[in-house]
Amino acid sequence: MNILIIYDSVFGNTEKIAQSIAVTLGTQAISVSQADADQLRGLDLLVVGSPTR
């Protein structure tokens, strides 16, 4: 299964959770600032994480 986790994190908490999920799913987690449209092609699952205020 082709999975990608994209996240945005202000204080680092969302990044930590995204990285933990990535390890569990055997995939990578990348910051939204590092992502590009080509990485979204052909995905079976996209997980998005964002901070709350």
Secondary structure, 3 states (H helix, E strand, C coil): CCEEEEECCCCCHHHHHHHHHHHHHCCEEEECCCCCHHHHCCCCEEEEECCCC
